[in-house]
Structures are given as structure tokens and as C-alpha cells.
Amino acid sequence: MAHKLVIVESPAKARTIGGYLGQGYVVESSIGHIRDLPQSAADTPAKIKDKPWGRLAVDVDNGFEPYYVVPRDKKSHISKLKTLLKEADELYLATDEDREGEAIAWHLLDELKPKGIPVKRMVFHEITKPAILAAAEHPRDLDMDLVEAQEARRILDRLYGYEVSPVLWKKVMSGLSAGRVQSVATRLVVDRERERMAFRVASYWDLEGTFDAGASKEPRMFPAKLHSIDGGRVAGGSDFGADGLLKSKKGERVHLDRAAAEALVTALADTTYDVRSVEAKPYRRSPYAPFRTTTLQQEASRKLGMSASVTMSVAQRLYENGFITYMRTDSTTLSDAAVGAARAQVRELYGAEYLPDAPRTYASKVKNAQEAHEAIRPAGDSFRTPAQTGLTGDQFRLYELIWMRTVASQMKDAVGQSVSVRIGGAAADGRDVVFAASGRVITFHGFLKAYVEGTEGGKRSDDDQVPLPDLHEGDAVSAASLAANGHETKPPARYTEATLIKELEDREIGRPSTYASIIGTILNRGYVYKKGTALVPAWLAFSVTRLLEEHFPRQVSYEFTAGMEDVLDEIAAGRKDLQSELGEFYYGSDSVIGLKPLVDGLGEIDARELATFPVGGPDSGIHLRVGRYGPYLEGPDEDGTPYARRANVPDDLPPDELTVEKAKELLANPAGEEIQLGRHPESGLEIVAKNGRFGPYVTEVLPEDAPKGAKPRTGSLFKSMSLDTVTLDDALKLLSLPRVVGTAEDGEEITAQNGRYGPYLKKGTDSRSLASEDQLLTITLEEALRIYAQPKQRGRAAAAAPLKELGNDPVSGQPVVVKAGRFGEYVTDGEYNATLRKEDSVESITIERAAELLAERRAKGPAKKAAKRGAKKTAAKKATTKKAAAKKAPAKKTTTKKAATKRA
């Protein structure tokens, strides 16, 4: 029986959309990309293997024509789609409405080669029944501009990766990769660490006081800080440069040290003060725009502690199940129906006084925004509140965030008043001293009633209020207390996922929809690792970045990478020629050196020099080298013989913490060398301290006749300890960890533990961070219970934890957890990983189901290496005459790409 065949990307979408379309339609998924450039030599078609450009699978000599292949694991699925197509009387290509989705649709069309039936492009930005039915009723043609734009990116990235990566293999380390945006993102993280390494701390002091406005004022007491002395501004943190020196000219700022600040407190002991000035300004804050891809990733990181990849994975499930609109978008606009739904909920939930007279509109600030969607919002013409969705876990939390942001975007401004007060008096030595106080009062919260954006780096949130008493010029006030406080400047903060995404977007580098995968790549490749939420570059990244900066400066420059996005957008708009731009990138021009000449003309590169970094000044004689097995130090021995001593550098030691003093400590106690501390008073075992791969630690020395499976207790040194000073008493305390703090009222045991991201408490599956390592040894049950009585913090303060902890595996006996991976969620016992099936979810999976999945995976044995020889791939070479091909309607498609109609 004839049917209409609808092809989407994912099985989840196919199930949902199939239910909406009903009889007469067969909805099947492509399961992502069905065709791509070959990923290995085994996949490369035999007929191009002997070509000079065969490994690229891009004919760089003839218009950069790509050769596509169907991966082995997709061939059976293509056969299934072809069988379904034989019985179809219409084909609907319903992949996502963006460049990647358009390219998938074209690949499906070119591979399936439908004959004699209409081919329609079906697009939608939300998966609700009205939206799907409307999309089926109003299809369009395939947009070849989007297809060509995506193909240009794919070829460009292929040329970059396949030409530059082999240079890294030869000169740095095998198995490394370079990428057009990936390498630039890594450079950003390295550059930030370089800034931290070059940073010099400056100390400065100021005065803080609590002032009394009198019994008739409310509030009576208010805080103020020292502002100026004899008209000269007191220096604060922002007045110092990265070199630790004042940025302003001498005399423009008053730099107080401890002695001067404490002397001033004494000189102000009997001072009377009066209000010198009061400046009041109206405060107004407009709502934040609805979410687009990058702002959702940033806010989910700040508020929910989600990584970019987890955010996109959860958002994908929400989209496919009809809860939100498409989550890869540059747009902040809302449809008329969405605006109406949001305004209706404002009126219903907050009242008419919170609803502006006219709907709010938002223009996208993203340059060359190309995604043809709305902002990310709840799906449908009327919004479900979070409680009405039936969602749980991460899906509920992310939906709630999107819903609140969307509703708040259609509410009135928050208004209030900001006040700045100056208070002055004369010190005993005659100096005129002025204190400053600032306050803010919100008189109408407006949209802040529904949503307040998260902040980082200690910034004040938009709904913070600091009330000041009603003061007037000339009013007398007194100082209830004054104190001198010391401060130190801080180096620029490392990037988090959220701030790196913002930096990439601000610099217009790459596409917002790819940021999550880019961050995942630099983490998975070992260029960057996480310390808490901060992104720290490995020394390997320093070597790679140095090579690229010295030998491929244009290809790794921020300006070139951002400018290439403009070029690709010009190609998409038909204003620039694909072949000409790729030719200049690869071969160069009169004004530009291309990638190919750079690679061919590299000459000799001193790999050892690339991998060598001096520690401290030249007088230290200490160098860090990046070796095959990780970073290590070389330094002089006690007699001054150069490079006589070696020591491994702990994997989790950030580069900016490798000072000369730390390097000397590591060289004095290289990994493997033991420092005897004494014997354990209870077990009688020898206790030693040593350096290891992850830093210094203490451990027991087991006797030779110890049982084969016996393992010594170990404990990492606290940050306040060093191998030079650690004692037996310190070691005994460290070996006592993890420590049982006590038992909660529900019977759950609370333990204090030291983890990779710092000290924390653990109660069942609930982990809470501790402020210091010393608390591990001192915290009481009462103090622990008070911590657990507080709401769990997210983001920067959240304890690092998997998505879910399930219990111990019945076979391995190891704890089983659910984690988010590059290809979705999976369960692991530390030895084997098993991907969750489509019917599983993080919220519903049990230890029994996880054990079943792990047993299946275990039965398959260890992961096998890919076969070196495989079946020959059928190449799908694009016709070289595509530019000359006549434009035809989709119903009359042939296998040449330009058979599809281009839109103006």
C-alpha cells in the first residue's frame, strides 16, 4: 500500500511525529548523518587511494570536489530506507532546519535517488501536533545555499585537520588533532593561563566602616568604604596592572599599606562626620531576551551546574518530546503565538500590573545570524507550567529555566532608585577623609519577580538590594566602627565552559551550535582539563599552541578564524565563490600564504625546543619538558650540574602554580623516592611519603608476605602540607580518611572525603563541598547536618558528581554511576561502559537495569580495534558540472547536487 515516507534524524522524533501524522505516513529516522567524508584509510574508495589528495578525500586539484561514503554501520539502514521508498508515493525530508539538517536532507536525496515521486522539504521548529501538521501541509524546496554553506565548512575543516594534525604527530605527540576552531579555542585557554603565569600580585589596604545615621533613621546603621584622602582617590584593585604596579601616574591615587591604613584608623578615632553629598538616580532594568543556544548553555552552567554537552543533550530530549522549540538557534525572536502565550501566563500568574501595554520584541545581536527559528521557548501556542509537564530531574530543571526566562521576557521593567552618598570628616592630623556608600532599592520588581539571571565572579545580581537611610547634605553621622582591611589583586579568572562560550561568541569565532562539541573535543583530547568548573590547559596544549603560533600564525589567529565565518556566510549568500575562497585558503594568493605551502615548506622544527618551557628566570636552570608520558622537570643537582635531576609533574598541577619553589620541591622529592616517617602505632606498618602522578601522598608499606589482593592505605597531602614538612602525625590523620562523621536521622552515614575537586561530605548519593581540607578532620555531625539542611548549591560551588549513582554492580562489585558522554548518557562501573538504550532515561534507570546493560557489554569482551581492511566504499562524487546544471523542481531530482532549486 502506497504511503508518504517522512525521514527525520532521530528515532525519538520519528516516534513522536509518526503519532501526530497518523495513517498514510511512514516516519523513519536517518539516525543522524548517513554519509560523510571517509574517516579512515579503510573507508577511502579504492579509486582515489592512489591520488595525491586521496587521504583528504577532497580533490584539491579540481574544484575541491569531495568524495562521500556511507559508513559500514549505516549501509543496512540505507537499504531499509530504500525499501520503504519503493512503496512510497511521496518523500518528505524532515531533518532540522539549519545548515547541518539541510545537508543531511541533501545527502539522503542524493543517496536514495527517488524516481518518479515528489520530493518535499518539511521544516518545523517545534514538535507539536499543530506544528507538524502545518509543516506537512506547507513544504518547501531544498535550500541549496544552506547545503553549500555546510559543505564549505566541512571541506575547510577537513583540509585544516588533515594537513596540520600530521605535523603535530611528528613534532609533538602521536594521536593529536588540530582543528580550525578547536585549536583557536585551545589557544584562548592557554593565553589566559599565560596571563595568570605573568601576573604579579599587588597588595593594598583600605578602611571599611559602619556608620550610625541616628535613632530616627531606618536603617540606622549602614556600611561605607574609604573613598579619598585630601582629594586623592584611594587605590583599589582595578587601579593596578597585571605587573603589580599602579596604572595611574604618581599622585593620582593614594596607595595605602598596612601601617598607613592602621595609622589612619587611629587618627579618625574622635572624628565627627557630615554628609557631603547625596546623589540619587532612578534605577531601571529591562528583561533579558529569550534564550538562544549560547545564552542557554551559559545560564545552565551558572544556575544548574550543567556542562554545555549535558545542556544540549537534555535540550535535545525536551525538543524531541515536544516540550521546547528547536535548541540550536541564533535568534531571540518569538512568534506572535508565543508572545501571546507568555503574556497570558504573566497576567494569570503575576497579575495585569506586571504586563506591559505592548508586546516586547528582541532583535538578535549575533552577527550573520542564519538559523531560521525562534528563540528557545516552551513549545505550543499555550505554555505548560513546569508542574504541568510531568518532567523530572534535569529535564524538569532545564524546562523550568527556559519557561521562566520566556515568561519574564514579556514582563515590565524592574524600577527603583540607586543612591550614592559621600561622608567626610577631618582626621586628627588634619587630613580630609571621605567615605563612600552606595545603595539600591527596588520599588517594583517587574520581570525580576519571575527570573533573575545568574552571575559569576562575585558580581551583584540584578535583584540585590542595599538600603540606605534617608540622608541629606549636611546631616551629621558618626562612625560606629572602623577597620583597616588588606587586599591582594587577583589574576584573571580561568575560563569556565560558560565564559569560554561567551568569549568565542564575542570574538565571533565559530558557530554557536558547535561550541558544546568543540569544548568536548579539547577536553577529550587532553588539551584542557577541569579543576572544579575552571578549564585548565595541560602542558601539552602549550606545546601545540606554540607550534601553531610559530609556524601557522594566520591559521590560529583569532581575527582570521572570525573572518572566515564572514567568508562562509558570504558563500552561503551567493556573494562569494566557494572554489575561489577554498583555493586561497589552501594554496594562497599574492597577498596570503596558503595552508599547503606552509605545510610543504616547514623545514626543520626543533621538537625538543617546542616542548621546553623555562621555570622562573634563566638563573633557575630548571626547565619543564613535555614528554611522551607527560610533563617532567629537569634541573641542576646540588653541585650545579645542568639537567642532572628529573621529576615528574603531577597531572593536576595547573601551570600557573608551577613556581620555582614548587619545581625545587618536586626535584628534591621525585616520584618514586620515599621519605620514611615512622611506623603506624596500631598496625606497625612503615609509613612513607612520596611524590606520585597526581601529587605528593603518604602510604603504608605492606610486608612481603601480605595477601596478594591487599592494598595499602594512601592519602594525598593537603595543599597546606609539603613533603619537606609532613610528619607522622599528619600522615596518620590523612590515612584516617575517608572519615565517618556520624549517622543522620534517616540512618544514612555521613563521611568526609577528599576528592579530585576538593574536600566534600557524602551522604548516600548527596555530595556537599567543604570550605577547606582541614574540615575533613574537624567537622562534627552537627556541623555536617547544618550543611545538609541548606539547599544544594549549583555551578561553581557544587561538588563534582555523576548524573546519578546507582549502587554496586553484582558482578564487579564496583560502584555504578550514570555519566554524560560525547554520544549520550551511559552507565559505567569504572571498567566497562554501556550506553543507555532509547527506552532508558537517567531518571528511570535502576541498578538492576544498569547491571543488565553492563553484563551485555561485558559479554562482548574488551573493545576491539577497528579492522584495517574493509569493504570498498562506494564514492559519491559530486558532479563537476553542478554549477552548469539546470535548476529543477524537487519532484524531478537527479543525483547531481544542483538539481535542487536554490532560493534567492
Secondary structure, DSSP 8 states (H G I E B T S, - for coil): --EEEEEES-HHHHHHHHHHH-TTEEEEE--S-S-BS-SSTTTS-HHHHTSTTTTTTEETTTTTEEEEB--GGGHHHHHHHHHHHHTEEEEEE---SSHHHHHHHHHHHHHH---SS-EEE---SB-SHHHHHHHHHS-B---HHHHHHHHHHHHHHHHHHHHHHHHHHHHT-TT----TTHHHHHHHHHHHHHHHHH----EEEEEEEEEE--TTSSSSEEEEEEEEETTEEE--GGGB-TTSSBSS-BTTEE---HHHHHHHHHHTTT--EEEEEEEEEEEEE-----B-HHHHHHHHHHHH---HHHHHHHHHHHHHTTSBB-S--------HHHHHHHHHHHHHHT-GGGS-SS-------STT----S--B-BSSSS---HHHH---HHHHHHHHHHHHHHHHTTS--EEEEEEEEEEEEE-TTS-EEEEEEEEEEEEE-GGGGT------TT---TT--B------TT-EEEEEEEEEEEEE-------BHHHHHHHHHHTT-S-GGGHHHHHHHHHHTTSEEEETTEEEE-HHHHHHHHHHHHH-TTTT-HHHHHHHHHHHHHHHTTSS-HHHHHHHHHHB-SS-B-HHHHHHT-----HHHHTEEE-SSGGG--EEEEETTEEEEEE--TT--TT-EEEE--TT--GGG--HHHHHHHHHS-TT-EEEEEE-TTT--EEEEEEETTEEEEEEE--TTS-TT----EEE--TT--TTT--HHHHHHHHT-SEEEEE-TTS-EEEEEEETTEEEEEETTEEEE-S-TTHHHH--HHHHHHHHHS----GGGS----SEEEEE-TTT--EEEEEEETTEEEEE-SS-EEE--TT--TTT--HHHHHHHHHHHHHT-S-----S-------EE--TTGGGS----GGG--SSGGGS----
